[in-house]
Amino acid sequence: MAGGLACRGCFTRLISRLSPARAWEVAVYQDWLFKECPGGWRLRYRRNGGGYEASRDGVRWEKVPSVTEITGLLNKNLQEWAVRQVVAYLEGELVPGVVLTEEEVERILQEAGRAHHQAAQRAAGRGTDLHAWAEALFRGEAPPLPEEEPARSMALELSAWWQGNGGELLRSEEAVFHPEHRYAGRVDLVARLGGRLVVVDLKTSARVYPEHLLQVGAYALALRAEGVEVAEGFVLALRDGLQVAQVPLEEAAEAFLGLKRVWDFSGSFKR
């Protein structure tokens, strides 16, 4: 066996020999991914999301905020986007001169209240699919292009950028943790571009927002804590044609740590 159980069948046979309570504990344990971190810390996080926890003894685990949770304190853009989704839904439902029944009004209002959640789920699905495609591209595979737009155009733009810069993959979709500042996140890409060691964050948004820059600064800080001396950082926004924003890493990291202090201060009132 290498790195744990050899196969799914082996795991199934193991589970079948255990008591129901113990089998549940093992199954939950298998749902976690683990990473050894600097300073004797160990990070764990669930395969399909759900937050990060860190421990120094493997027994007592503390929740640590994600990079995106922290930068979410700045994300007024998301509130404005949610309002636009509601307005777009109402524009599609309301027809001038058409009288609505009470039941129809109630249905439209309920659906309008859920419009931004449904749009967010669709956007998250597109982002997940594109990240999976990008990971295969970075590994040197030749993944088939998505058939539908805008995913196809985004994939073509990303492929041209990667190949045009002679990208060499070092890490992809890897979790990072900063032992001093106690935050974690998942880095889209660490690579060599023209001999430079860079960290890259992929976005399916139409533009680059300030919080995106802070996210890259946070990833660079955590990578450096691991001894990975990234020299540059970039955000790639792919929604409406490729936009590449170079991140001033030192300033972005400093700003992120300031926001982390705000997060810690705000959290002290909830405990």
C-alpha positions in Angstrom: 0.0 0.0 0.0 1.2 3.5 -0.7 -0.2 6.4 1.3 -3.1 4.5 2.9 -5.6 1.9 1.8 -4.8 0.2 -1.5 -8.2 0.3 -3.0 -11.9 1.1 -2.4 -12.6 -2.6 -2.1 -10.1 -3.0 0.7 -11.7 -0.1 2.5 -15.2 -1.6 2.1 -14.0 -5.0 3.5 -12.4 -3.2 6.4 -15.6 -1.3 7.2 -17.6 -4.5 7.1 -15.6 -6.0 9.9 -16.2 -3.1 12.3 -19.0 -2.2 14.6 -21.5 0.3 13.2 -20.2 3.1 15.5 -16.6 2.4 14.7 -17.3 2.0 11.0 -18.9 5.5 11.0 -15.8 7.0 12.7 -13.5 5.4 10.1 -15.7 6.6 7.2 -15.7 10.1 8.6 -11.9 10.0 9.0 -11.6 8.9 5.3 -13.6 11.9 4.3 -10.7 14.2 5.4 -7.6 15.1 3.6 -4.5 15.8 5.6 -1.3 17.9 5.1 1.8 18.2 7.2 2.6 21.9 7.7 5.5 24.0 9.2 5.9 24.2 12.9 4.6 20.7 13.7 1.1 21.6 12.5 -1.2 19.3 10.7 -4.1 20.6 8.5 -7.2 18.7 7.6 -10.0 19.6 5.3 -12.9 17.7 3.7 -12.6 16.5 0.1 -15.7 18.4 -1.0 -15.2 21.6 1.0 -16.6 22.4 4.4 -13.7 24.3 6.1 -10.3 23.7 7.6 -9.0 22.5 10.9 -5.5 22.5 12.3 -3.8 20.6 15.1 -0.4 20.1 16.7 -1.1 16.9 18.4 -3.6 15.2 16.1 -6.2 15.1 18.9 -7.3 18.7 19.5 -8.4 20.4 16.3 -9.2 24.0 15.9 -11.2 25.6 13.1 -9.2 28.1 11.0 -10.8 30.5 8.6 -10.3 30.1 4.9 -8.7 32.9 2.8 -11.9 33.4 0.9 -13.9 33.7 4.2 -11.6 36.5 5.3 -11.6 38.4 2.0 -15.4 38.0 2.0 -15.4 40.9 4.5 -14.6 43.1 1.5 -17.0 41.6 -0.9 -19.6 44.3 -1.4 -19.4 43.3 -5.1 -21.2 40.1 -4.3 -24.0 42.0 -2.7 -24.4 44.2 -5.8 -24.3 41.1 -8.0 -27.0 39.4 -5.9 -29.3 42.5 -6.4 -28.6 42.3 -10.2 -29.7 38.6 -10.2 -33.0 39.5 -8.5 -33.6 42.4 -10.9 -32.9 40.2 -13.9 -35.3 37.5 -12.7 -38.1 40.1 -12.1 -37.5 41.6 -15.6 -38.1 38.1 -17.0 -41.3 37.5 -15.0 -43.1 40.9 -15.0 -44.8 41.9 -18.2 -46.3 45.4 -18.5 -50.1 45.4 -18.6 -50.4 41.8 -17.3 -52.4 41.6 -14.0 -51.1 39.0 -11.6 -53.1 36.9 -9.1 -52.1 36.9 -5.5 -50.7 33.4 -5.9 -48.6 34.5 -8.9 -47.2 37.5 -7.0 -46.3 35.2 -4.1 -44.5 32.7 -6.4 -42.6 35.4 -8.2 -41.4 37.0 -4.9 -40.3 33.7 -3.5 -38.4 32.8 -6.7 -36.9 36.3 -6.8 -35.6 35.7 -3.2 -33.8 32.6 -4.4 -32.6 34.0 -7.7 -29.1 34.9 -6.5 -28.6 31.5 -4.8 -29.5 29.7 -8.0 -27.2 31.9 -10.0 -24.4 31.3 -7.5 -24.9 27.6 -7.8 -24.6 27.7 -11.6 -21.5 29.9 -11.4 -19.9 27.6 -8.8 -20.6 24.7 -11.1 -18.9 26.4 -14.0 -16.0 27.4 -11.8 -15.5 23.8 -10.6 -15.7 22.4 -14.1 -13.2 24.9 -15.4 -10.8 24.3 -12.5 -10.9 20.5 -13.2 -10.2 21.2 -16.9 -7.4 23.6 -16.0 -5.8 21.1 -13.7 -5.6 18.5 -16.5 -4.1 21.1 -18.8 -1.4 22.1 -16.3 -0.5 18.4 -15.8 0.3 18.2 -19.5 -2.8 16.3 -20.6 -5.0 17.3 -23.6 -8.4 17.6 -22.0 -11.3 18.0 -24.5 -12.6 21.5 -24.7 -15.9 22.2 -23.0 -18.7 22.2 -25.6 -20.8 25.1 -24.2 -20.0 28.8 -23.9 -18.6 30.6 -22.0 -16.6 27.7 -20.7 -15.2 26.9 -24.1 -13.9 30.4 -24.7 -12.4 30.5 -21.2 -10.6 27.2 -21.7 -9.2 28.4 -25.0 -8.0 31.7 -23.4 -6.4 29.8 -20.5 -4.7 27.3 -22.8 -3.2 30.0 -24.9 -1.9 31.9 -21.9 -0.4 28.7 -20.3 1.3 27.6 -23.5 2.4 31.1 -24.5 4.2 31.5 -21.2 5.9 28.1 -21.3 4.1 27.1 -18.0 5.7 24.4 -15.9 3.5 23.0 -13.2 4.8 22.7 -9.6 1.6 22.5 -7.6 -2.1 22.6 -8.4 -5.2 22.7 -6.2 -3.1 22.3 -3.1 -4.1 23.4 0.4 -1.9 25.8 2.4 -1.8 26.8 6.0 0.0 29.7 7.8 1.0 28.5 11.3 1.5 31.9 12.7 -1.5 33.7 11.3 -3.9 30.7 11.4 -5.6 30.7 8.1 -5.8 28.2 5.3 -6.9 28.0 1.7 -6.4 26.1 -1.6 -4.0 27.4 -4.2 -5.1 27.1 -7.8 -1.6 27.0 -9.3 2.1 27.3 -8.4 4.3 27.2 -11.5 7.4 28.4 -13.3 6.7 30.9 -16.0 9.8 31.8 -18.0 11.9 30.8 -15.1 9.9 32.8 -12.5 8.2 31.0 -9.6 4.7 32.3 -9.5 1.3 31.7 -7.7 -1.8 32.1 -9.8 -5.5 32.3 -8.9 -8.1 31.5 -11.6 -11.4 33.4 -11.6 -14.5 32.9 -13.8 -15.6 36.4 -13.1 -15.7 39.2 -15.7 -13.0 41.2 -14.0 -10.4 41.2 -11.2 -11.6 42.6 -7.9 -9.4 43.9 -5.0 -10.2 40.9 -2.8 -8.8 38.6 -5.5 -5.4 40.4 -5.1 -5.5 39.9 -1.3 -6.2 36.2 -1.8 -3.1 35.8 -3.9 -1.1 37.7 -1.3 -2.3 35.4 1.4 -1.4 32.3 -0.6 2.1 33.7 -1.3 2.6 34.3 2.4 1.5 30.7 3.3 3.7 29.2 0.6 6.7 31.2 1.8 6.1 29.8 5.3 6.5 26.3 3.7 9.8 27.5 2.0 8.3 28.0 -1.4 9.7 31.4 -2.3 7.2 32.6 -4.9 8.4 35.8 -6.7 5.3 36.9 -8.4 1.5 36.5 -8.3 -1.2 36.8 -10.9 -5.0 36.7 -11.0 -6.6 35.5 -14.3 -10.2 36.6 -14.9 -11.6 34.6 -17.7 -15.3 35.5 -18.1 -15.2 38.1 -20.8 -11.9 37.5 -22.4 -8.7 36.9 -20.5 -7.7 39.6 -18.0 -4.3 39.2 -16.3 -3.6 41.2 -13.2 -0.2 41.1 -11.6 -0.4 41.2 -7.8 1.9 43.4 -5.7 2.6 40.5 -3.3 4.1 42.4 -0.4 1.3 45.0 -0.3 -1.4 42.4 -0.9 -0.1 40.2 1.9 0.1 43.1 4.3 -3.5 44.2 3.4 -4.7 40.6 3.9 -3.1 40.4 7.4 -4.9 43.6 8.3 -8.2 42.1 7.2 -7.4 38.9 9.1 -7.0 41.1 12.3 -10.5 42.5 11.5 -11.8 38.9 11.2 -10.3 38.0 14.6 -11.6 41.1 16.2 -15.1 40.5 14.9 -15.0 36.9 15.9 -14.2 37.8 19.5 -17.8 39.1 19.9 -19.3 35.8 18.7 -17.5 33.6 21.2 
